[in-house]
């Protein structure tokens, strides 16, 4: 058991180090990402009316591209990430002047009261976590969310390049793709999927907590 825990801890540290190192590279793709998320929100607008809500928290916000797009839609946005370098870049990006960025670990507890946000979203984070970590994230997102929890991530279609990159990252990409639907049912009421394009989907559900 101790060996398993040490191995898991090493994996977490390695992933954190990777994201610290690649934060500047993520920043270079900010413009592309904002265009991508703009298209996604346009695609899902008939499924969920974001304008009906006041605020949203973006878990694992990275360099803030999704935060900027959500802010443009009139939402009050809070971005949370474990990696300070990501947040430093996010705060300097155009479109994020009204976004609040906070360094915190969703796998433990983020510094917000229960039901502080109308919505919560996490984009391309879940697949990089192991099953235990995903459960921790789902529980914490449910705790701080009033209405809808949104997990933006890969659908079941596999791309060779993505598979290679995710293997190098050391996450749980393949197991996530197999188990996503079942996991969502454990933590969210009325879980459903909204197609976001060729390779992505919104898993969306009401928080149970």
Number of C-alpha atoms within 10 A of each C-alpha: 6 7 8 9 10 11 11 13 12 12 17 16 10 14 18 13 12 12 19 15 14 12 20 15 12 17 18 12 12 21 12 11 18 19 13 14 19 18 14 18 19 10 14 16 11 9 11 12 10 19 12 10 14 13 20 25 27 23 25 24 26 28 31 33 27 26 32 25 22 27 20 15 13 14 22 18 26 22 28 26 22 20 22 19 18 27 24 17 18 27 18 12 17 13 18 23 12 15 19 16 23 17 18 18 16 21 18 10 14 18 11 10 10 14 16 15 24 19 26 25 24 23 21 14 20 25 22 20 22 18 17 9 15 22 18 16 22 23 19 19 32 25 20 24 25 19 16 23 28 24 25 23 21 25 20 15 9 12 9 8 9 12 13 10 12 16 14 10 16 15 20 17 21 15 14 23 17 12 12 20 14 11 16 20 13 12 20 21 16 13 20 16 16 16 16 20 13 9 13 18 22 23 22 22 21 19 26 15 16
